[in-house]
Amino acid sequence: MGRGDLIQIAAPDRFVKAAKQEKFMRSIIQATPAYELSVDIASSAHGHSLRLISFVPTARRPEDQVKFQGVFSTVDLKSLRDALNQALEADFRRLTP
């Protein structure tokens, strides 16, 4: 049974309603055997909900921990993407001879 299964069992009505109303995407940003950081983005009529989530599989009670969350417009997310791209391009230029 995966972590998603536990969420579904804990709140089946809310999970089903959320799945019908929102487009949901989750991606792992960084992972080691002791720690995982992921981003969760869901789109709804109110905007885009973005959450940064940590998970420690070796903890006594391993569970997702929301470290940051907010609701953003498409313009806000594009600005964030542009800022990340600029940082990556600068790093790429610095490292490329």
LUMKE-953021 format. One line per field, with one value per residue: x, y, z of N, C-alpha, C, O in turn; residue in three letters. Coordinates in Angstrom, 2 decimals, always signed. Example, Ala and Ser with C-alpha at 12.3 -4.5 7.8 and 13.67 -1.06 7.14 Angstrom:
# residues 2
n_east = [+13.19,+12.85]
n_north = [-5.69,-2.25]
n_up = [+7.80,+7.08]
ca_east = [+12.30,+13.67]
ca_north = [-4.50,-1.06]
ca_up = [+7.80,+7.14]
c_east = [+13.20,+12.90]
c_north = [-3.30,+0.03]
c_up = [+7.80,+7.87]
o_east = [+14.24,+13.41]
o_north = [-3.32,+1.14]
o_up = [+8.46,+8.04]
residuo = [ALA,SER]
This chain:
# residues 97
n_east = [+0.84,+0.68,+1.63,-0.33,-2.57,-3.11,-3.96,-6.29,-7.91,-8.16,-9.73,-12.03,-14.31,-13.67,-11.34,-12.25,-14.01,-12.18,-10.56,-12.30,-12.72,-10.27,-7.21,-4.43,-1.01,+2.02,+5.41,+8.63,+11.22,+13.68,+15.45,+16.59,+17.74,+16.91,+15.25,+12.74,+11.70,+9.01,+6.88,+3.59,+1.00,-2.11,-4.84,-7.58,-10.77,-10.14,-7.48,-4.04,-2.99,-0.15,+2.13,+4.89,+6.30,+7.57,+8.99,+9.88,+11.01,+12.13,+11.23,+9.58,+6.80,+6.14,+5.11,+3.61,+4.70,+3.63,+5.49,+5.38,+2.76,+0.44,-1.88,-1.84,-1.86,-1.93,-0.15,+1.50,+2.77,+4.11,+5.93,+7.45,+8.51,+10.04,+11.93,+13.29,+14.31,+16.07,+17.96,+18.98,+20.02,+22.03,+23.69,+24.39,+25.79,+27.95,+29.21,+29.85,+32.49]
n_north = [-1.17,+2.17,+5.62,+7.28,+5.63,+5.51,+8.12,+8.18,+6.31,+7.53,+9.84,+9.44,+10.71,+13.44,+13.22,+12.11,+14.13,+16.26,+15.22,+15.29,+18.01,+19.29,+19.57,+17.62,+17.46,+15.96,+16.12,+14.82,+16.64,+16.42,+13.65,+11.36,+8.38,+8.99,+11.22,+13.14,+15.56,+17.17,+18.67,+19.81,+20.47,+21.82,+22.62,+24.84,+26.52,+28.76,+29.32,+28.27,+25.88,+25.54,+23.46,+22.73,+19.79,+17.70,+14.49,+11.98,+8.92,+7.29,+8.12,+7.89,+7.98,+7.99,+10.52,+12.83,+16.20,+19.43,+22.08,+24.55,+26.48,+27.84,+29.83,+30.60,+32.72,+32.08,+33.83,+34.46,+31.95,+31.70,+33.80,+32.81,+30.54,+31.85,+33.18,+30.99,+29.84,+31.89,+31.81,+29.22,+29.43,+31.34,+29.92,+27.82,+29.21,+30.09,+27.68,+26.57,+26.36]
n_up = [+0.00,-0.92,-0.10,-1.19,-1.17,+1.56,+2.06,+0.57,+1.91,+4.41,+4.00,+2.08,+0.82,+0.54,-0.96,-3.38,-4.29,-4.58,-6.59,-8.74,-9.12,-9.42,-11.28,-10.83,-9.92,-9.04,-8.27,-7.65,-6.27,-5.00,-3.73,-1.30,+0.40,+2.98,+2.93,+1.27,-1.05,-2.47,-4.97,-5.20,-7.29,-7.92,-9.98,-9.98,-10.00,-8.56,-8.90,-8.89,-6.73,-4.88,-3.29,-1.21,-0.17,+2.35,+3.10,+5.30,+5.23,+7.17,+9.60,+12.82,+12.57,+9.50,+7.33,+5.02,+5.13,+4.95,+3.91,+2.74,+1.34,-1.03,-2.98,-6.33,-9.25,-12.82,-14.02,-11.84,-11.42,-13.85,-13.58,-11.46,-12.73,-14.71,-13.10,-11.97,-14.32,-15.14,-13.06,-13.44,-16.04,-15.65,-13.95,-15.66,-17.67,-16.14,-15.50,-17.94,-20.20]
ca_east = [+0.00,+1.48,+1.15,-1.58,-3.64,-3.45,-4.74,-7.61,-8.66,-8.41,-10.77,-12.45,-15.25,-12.96,-10.39,-13.00,-14.48,-11.03,-10.11,-13.23,-12.70,-8.94,-6.16,-3.44,+0.30,+3.03,+6.73,+9.71,+12.28,+14.94,+15.21,+17.68,+17.12,+16.41,+14.45,+12.16,+11.04,+8.21,+5.98,+2.24,+0.29,-3.48,-5.52,-9.01,-11.37,-9.57,-6.07,-3.19,-2.51,+1.21,+2.60,+6.17,+6.02,+8.70,+8.64,+11.02,+10.55,+12.68,+10.65,+8.75,+5.51,+6.39,+3.95,+3.90,+4.66,+3.57,+6.45,+4.94,+1.62,-0.20,-2.68,-1.21,-2.43,-1.04,+0.91,+2.43,+3.57,+5.02,+7.00,+8.31,+9.25,+11.04,+13.01,+14.06,+15.05,+17.18,+18.98,+19.60,+20.82,+23.23,+24.54,+24.87,+26.83,+29.11,+29.87,+30.22,+33.66]
ca_north = [+0.00,+3.38,+6.76,+7.75,+4.77,+5.91,+9.36,+7.86,+5.62,+8.44,+10.81,+9.09,+11.65,+14.65,+12.86,+11.92,+15.45,+17.04,+14.66,+15.71,+19.45,+19.83,+18.84,+17.41,+17.01,+15.92,+15.76,+14.80,+17.59,+15.91,+12.45,+10.53,+7.32,+9.50,+12.44,+13.40,+16.85,+17.15,+19.80,+19.38,+21.59,+21.50,+23.76,+24.91,+27.79,+29.84,+29.50,+27.10,+25.61,+25.01,+23.03,+22.03,+18.74,+16.84,+13.16,+11.29,+7.54,+6.62,+8.69,+6.97,+7.99,+8.67,+11.15,+14.06,+17.43,+20.60,+23.09,+25.84,+26.36,+29.09,+29.80,+31.54,+32.84,+31.58,+34.85,+34.26,+30.75,+31.99,+34.62,+31.89,+29.76,+32.73,+33.40,+29.74,+29.71,+32.84,+31.29,+28.06,+29.89,+31.99,+28.83,+27.09,+30.07,+30.11,+26.39,+26.17,+27.11]
ca_up = [+0.00,-1.01,+0.67,-1.79,-0.70,+2.92,+1.98,+0.05,+2.95,+5.52,+3.67,+0.73,+0.21,+0.17,-2.01,-4.62,-4.72,-5.04,-7.86,-9.79,-9.30,-9.63,-11.99,-9.77,-10.37,-7.98,-8.77,-6.67,-6.58,-4.46,-2.93,-0.79,+1.18,+4.25,+2.81,-0.05,-1.20,-3.69,-5.21,-5.50,-7.91,-8.30,-10.60,-9.74,-10.44,-7.75,-9.24,-8.80,-5.38,-4.91,-1.97,-1.08,+0.80,+2.71,+3.58,+5.89,+5.32,+8.34,+10.82,+13.60,+11.86,+8.22,+6.71,+4.30,+5.91,+4.07,+4.36,+2.18,+0.43,-1.42,-4.21,-7.25,-10.59,-13.88,-14.18,-10.72,-11.67,-14.96,-13.02,-10.72,-13.73,-15.33,-12.12,-11.90,-15.58,-15.12,-12.15,-14.08,-17.18,-15.11,-13.44,-16.83,-18.27,-15.24,-15.50,-19.30,-20.67]
c_east = [+0.89,+0.90,-0.17,-2.77,-4.07,-4.29,-6.15,-8.48,-9.05,-9.55,-11.31,-13.39,-14.54,-12.00,-11.11,-13.49,-13.32,-10.55,-11.02,-13.09,-11.33,-8.08,-4.99,-2.14,+1.25,+4.33,+7.74,+10.81,+13.63,+14.62,+16.52,+17.00,+16.47,+15.43,+13.92,+11.47,+10.29,+7.36,+4.66,+1.51,-1.08,-4.12,-7.00,-9.53,-10.76,-8.12,-5.33,-2.67,-1.16,+1.62,+3.97,+6.01,+7.28,+8.17,+9.91,+10.59,+11.04,+12.13,+9.80,+7.35,+5.71,+5.10,+4.40,+3.77,+4.68,+4.47,+6.08,+3.73,+1.04,-1.00,-2.17,-1.95,-1.46,+0.11,+1.95,+3.34,+4.53,+6.18,+7.97,+9.15,+10.35,+12.22,+13.89,+14.90,+16.25,+18.31,+19.71,+20.48,+22.11,+24.21,+25.16,+25.99,+28.09,+29.89,+30.36,+31.40,+33.41]
c_north = [+1.24,+4.51,+7.30,+6.93,+5.16,+7.18,+9.06,+7.18,+6.59,+9.41,+10.54,+10.09,+12.90,+14.37,+12.76,+13.27,+16.28,+16.53,+15.10,+17.19,+19.99,+18.94,+18.79,+16.90,+17.03,+15.42,+15.79,+15.73,+17.02,+14.69,+11.77,+9.38,+7.82,+10.66,+12.58,+14.76,+16.82,+18.41,+19.23,+20.60,+21.11,+22.77,+23.68,+26.25,+28.99,+30.14,+28.19,+26.97,+24.94,+24.67,+22.38,+21.07,+17.93,+15.52,+12.50,+9.83,+6.81,+7.16,+7.65,+6.85,+8.71,+9.23,+12.41,+15.25,+18.61,+21.67,+24.49,+25.58,+27.73,+28.88,+30.93,+31.58,+32.23,+32.55,+34.69,+33.07,+30.95,+32.86,+33.76,+31.06,+30.60,+32.97,+32.16,+29.55,+30.66,+32.35,+30.11,+28.46,+30.55,+30.93,+28.06,+27.90,+30.09,+28.80,+25.94,+27.02,+27.79]
c_up = [+0.00,-0.19,+0.12,-1.35,+0.71,+2.92,+1.52,+1.11,+4.06,+5.24,+2.28,+0.08,-0.28,-0.98,-3.36,-5.15,-5.27,-6.39,-8.99,-10.11,-9.71,-10.51,-11.02,-10.36,-9.18,-8.56,-7.64,-7.14,-6.19,-3.61,-2.55,-0.04,+2.48,+4.13,+1.39,-0.02,-2.52,-3.78,-5.69,-6.06,-8.35,-8.87,-10.31,-10.24,-9.71,-8.07,-9.12,-7.36,-5.48,-3.48,-2.10,+0.08,+1.07,+3.24,+4.08,+6.11,+6.57,+9.65,+11.54,+12.98,+10.53,+7.63,+5.98,+5.25,+4.94,+4.67,+3.87,+1.32,+0.14,-2.70,-5.09,-8.57,-11.60,-14.10,-13.07,-10.97,-12.84,-14.49,-12.22,-11.67,-14.37,-14.39,-12.00,-13.16,-15.61,-14.22,-12.78,-15.25,-16.71,-14.60,-14.61,-17.50,-17.45,-15.33,-16.89,-19.77,-22.00]
o_east = [+1.77,-0.19,-1.03,-3.87,-5.26,-5.23,-7.11,-9.67,-10.15,-10.27,-11.08,-13.28,-14.78,-11.86,-10.62,-13.39,-13.46,-10.18,-10.55,-13.32,-11.26,-8.21,-4.60,-2.15,+1.28,+4.36,+7.71,+11.28,+14.61,+13.65,+17.44,+15.78,+15.59,+14.84,+14.58,+10.76,+10.85,+7.16,+4.62,+1.41,-1.20,-3.97,-7.61,-8.78,-10.85,-7.57,-5.92,-1.99,-1.03,+1.48,+4.19,+5.64,+7.98,+7.06,+10.91,+9.88,+10.45,+12.53,+9.36,+6.80,+5.48,+4.12,+5.44,+2.85,+5.64,+4.25,+6.42,+3.67,+1.13,-0.83,-2.08,-2.59,-0.32,+1.24,+3.15,+4.55,+5.64,+7.31,+9.19,+10.35,+11.46,+13.37,+15.11,+16.06,+17.33,+19.49,+20.93,+21.56,+23.17,+25.42,+26.33,+27.03,+29.20,+31.12,+31.18,+31.34,+34.29]
o_north = [+1.35,+4.38,+7.73,+7.46,+5.14,+7.30,+9.62,+7.47,+6.50,+9.78,+11.34,+10.31,+13.36,+15.20,+13.27,+13.52,+16.94,+17.33,+15.26,+17.60,+21.07,+17.71,+19.81,+15.99,+17.99,+14.40,+16.67,+15.64,+17.12,+14.69,+11.64,+9.42,+7.16,+11.07,+12.19,+15.08,+16.50,+19.12,+18.29,+21.63,+20.12,+23.85,+22.61,+27.01,+30.11,+31.12,+27.12,+27.86,+23.88,+25.50,+21.57,+21.47,+17.53,+15.44,+12.45,+9.54,+5.81,+6.70,+6.67,+5.75,+9.91,+8.50,+12.99,+15.30,+18.77,+22.13,+25.49,+24.56,+28.66,+27.88,+32.08,+30.60,+31.92,+32.11,+34.79,+33.16,+30.42,+32.68,+33.96,+30.88,+30.12,+32.98,+32.27,+29.16,+30.27,+32.46,+30.00,+27.90,+30.34,+31.04,+27.70,+27.34,+30.10,+28.82,+25.03,+28.25,+28.46]
o_up = [+0.85,+0.37,+0.89,-1.17,+1.02,+3.71,+2.05,+1.19,+4.61,+6.17,+1.37,-1.12,-1.40,-1.88,-4.37,-6.35,-6.30,-7.25,-10.12,-11.25,-10.29,-10.48,-10.45,-11.20,-8.41,-9.26,-6.78,-8.28,-6.93,-2.85,-3.36,+0.15,+3.03,+5.13,+0.42,+0.93,-3.56,-2.79,-6.49,-5.40,-9.06,-8.31,-10.36,-10.85,-10.20,-7.57,-9.24,-6.86,-6.11,-2.58,-3.00,+1.18,+0.14,+3.76,+3.36,+7.08,+6.98,+10.72,+10.95,+12.89,+10.44,+7.46,+6.30,+6.07,+4.20,+5.80,+4.51,+0.62,+0.94,-3.40,-4.65,-8.97,-11.27,-14.33,-13.33,-10.77,-12.82,-14.95,-12.30,-11.46,-14.55,-14.82,-11.94,-13.08,-16.06,-14.58,-12.66,-15.44,-17.30,-14.81,-14.55,-17.85,-17.99,-15.25,-16.99,-19.73,-22.53]
residuo = [MET,GLY,ARG,GLY,ASP,LEU,ILE,GLN,ILE,ALA,ALA,PRO,ASP,ARG,PHE,VAL,LYS,ALA,ALA,LYS,GLN,GLU,LYS,PHE,MET,ARG,SER,ILE,ILE,GLN,ALA,THR,PRO,ALA,TYR,GLU,LEU,SER,VAL,ASP,ILE,ALA,SER,SER,ALA,HIS,GLY,HIS,SER,LEU,ARG,LEU,ILE,SER,PHE,VAL,PRO,THR,ALA,ARG,ARG,PRO,GLU,ASP,GLN,VAL,LYS,PHE,GLN,GLY,VAL,PHE,SER,THR,VAL,ASP,LEU,LYS,SER,LEU,ARG,ASP,ALA,LEU,ASN,GLN,ALA,LEU,GLU,ALA,ASP,PHE,ARG,ARG,LEU,THR,PRO]
